[in-house]
Amino acid sequence: MKIGVFVCHCGSNIEATVDTAAVAAAAREFPGVVFATDTMYTCSEPGQDEIVDAIKEHNLGGVVVASCTPRMHEQTFRRTVERAGLNKYLFEMANIREHVSWIGKDREANTNKSVDLVRMATEKLLRNRALHPKKFTINKRVLIIGGGVAGIQAALDCADGGLEVVMVEKTSTIGGKMAKLDKTFPTVDCSSCILGPRMVDVAQHPNITLYAYSEIEEIKGYVGNFEIKVKKKATYVDWKNCTGCGICMEKCPSKKATDTFNEEIGKTTAINIPFPQAIPKKAKIDPAFCTMLKKGKCGICAKVCPSGCIDYEMKDEFITEKVGAIVTATGFDLFDWTVYGEYGGGRYPDVITSLQYERMLSASGPTGGHIKRPSDGKEPKNVVFIQCVGSRDKSVGRPYCTGFCCMYTAKQAILTKDHLPQSQSYVFYMDIRATGKLYDEFTRRAMEEYDTNYIRGRVSMIYPKGDKLLVRGADTLMGTQVEVDADLVVLAVGAESSAGASELAEKLRISYDSYGFYMEGHPKLKPVETNTAGVYLAGACQGPKDIPSSVGQGSAAAAKVLGLFSKDQLESDPQVSIVDIKRCIGCGKCIQTCPFGAIKEIDFRGMVKADVIETICQGCGICTSTCPQGAVQLQHATDNQILSEVNALCQF
Amino acid sequence: MKVININSSYNSEFVKEVEEESGQKLNLCYQCGKCTAGCPYTDEYDICVSQIMRLTQAGQKETVLKANSLWLCATCESCTARCPNQIDVARIMDVLRHMARREGYGGTGRVKTFWDSFLSSVKNNGRVFEVGLLVNYISHTGRFWTDIDLGPTMLPKGKIHFKPTEMQGKKEVEKIFMRFKEESAK
């Protein structure tokens, strides 16, 4: 094989600490290399053209590019060699930027290391074979996990684009966090008025199947052909016939059930519909509080239900759905602020979270939209807001900025004045982060028109003083310690990844960061893709996001799915394992170790052999290192290819 | 350092008065500090001008009116010129000085005496008469040796006059003082 080597300067990224011309000169001496040069930007159009021209002029059979990481440009250069008529697997990349020039300043050592990496790449390339992808048909249905505003947007966009959509929502209603909000910033639009119609659209869209109060049990398969096992949790109410009339709620004697929708500001009944605009508007029984389910006595709901829907014997049900793509929109949860002893750690009833306050402001909330102190039901006069509770705080393991608390705090301060004109709001803040369109103007309005007193500094402690709470903090602008007598304290609690996010990520085989937020394919250029083909991200599961960003990402994920489904067939990656049937002894170890269930047992002329299902194999290579015979070989990373690289490196 | 109770020590009357007299809205100030950044007297101030603004916003009347900075302000108006929110900061400083005099804070003794000596010199001569100002100030404070070291340099350069210079419009200047007296008596 005639090999061409191209050593990239990457501007000064590589050239500053690597003598690329010397690397090219060294490469000319390697076996097989007939052409080697250094270029300013190999990925640019003239850079790629140089490769194409060299392939034609020197009749090259393979190309090595020494430049950045393959994650950056392997696809780019594979297309380049394909353009010149070569098979795209007759290309190798040596990473002399991330692995060399960016991590060391010694030019001579860097140059030597680059020469070694190029030698390894050429040795491997000499053993590369042309590989050809297989085509397979795809199932043009999409699964949306999570029914918050991001999931709703993705579902509606996909459904309007003609796709069949399956939506799985963990709670008994869709709407997510946005449904709990009273108003939205910076327009002070009524949240349920703008979200409600979208929720109804999901319920009524002929292309959308909604599984509420359901969870993902298992995910099998691969892009184009996923098989999803959905667990429909027992609601103890036959949803086919439930009309959502609410008579069961009125009559239920167990009135102390946890009201998660209202953030536990009030209590609800054991059988309940979370809120009037719930979609689906169906009742479910909370078995922890139902007297009938706990003690076998009561049964009032079954007696009063006009449609006879109550079924105390109901069990969880499992359903299998087949889809071709998955959009994950599992959102976020709130940081558990009770770790802050200085804010009372949950001991003071009049210290509440921002989302609890939101439910209090909402006309459909447990207080009917009246601001009341949880302790005595009195209207507060002085309301203190504390920002960055579980944000920008390394001591509680949350160093990141949640990003939207500044805005909702300003909104809540404005709403407080609207609800209680005699009240005075105080906001303890560190910085005001209001970077969206019309956002800074909004926070200024809270100060200039609504006379909110913004105090720059953190709070060090809250303690009771009579029936008030004394909030002690700093005013760094005055340069002193300050105190405020508060009637109500609202904590701007930060966002964290939703409960169970990491377990779901493992089922989806996508990666997540140390906080449990899902990793996007590329921080700049692939914000909605994941590193697993066919799995996309929408909304705050990827990182804290406000409503417009979540909606934007929901639409973006839908566009990606529609783009994927614009083809009828997809190409499989040929970098998969293949069993050499002559060497296989049928021990079955590979079948046991394969994490994807991609290897099956076959009968070959009466002998047991292993066989790889190419479309399921993800090319991880675990089977190749397990096989005692070396019979399973991962294409494009065979034992011979890897050993040739080792030999190239360890020759001295 | 004092702990400030934001509610109980907030003097709303004071804030209202400053806003009315200056015609400025105090909560427009977002504490960027550009006024302090440009103020040429910050090194002499006890409280820098951006903190004067913050303390005024927070209704801290006594702290503000006791500040020496009010009397060291040269009214150069750099603060006003550079304020991104177009607040006339120098005007607020001026209003605070008036309030301080009216309410009997008046800066510390020497500063007050200097201002009085300066103004009476302008009133009597139409413009400041340095030697007269000096004599007046020294006789009230007893600081005989203050700035005496500047004499040998300034004298040969003809910078020290022993008689006030005659100027046009001296009567008009006096009338300004008369009018101020009448107006403030109302």
Interface residues (C-beta under 8 A of the other chain):
Chain A: N382 Q424 Y426 R444 M447 E448 D451 N453 I455 R456 R472 D475 L477 M478 G479 T480 Q481 V482 E483 V484 D485
Chain B: M1 K2 V3 I4 N5 I6 N7 S8 K25 N27 L28 Y30 Q31 S50 Q51 R54 L55 A58 Q60
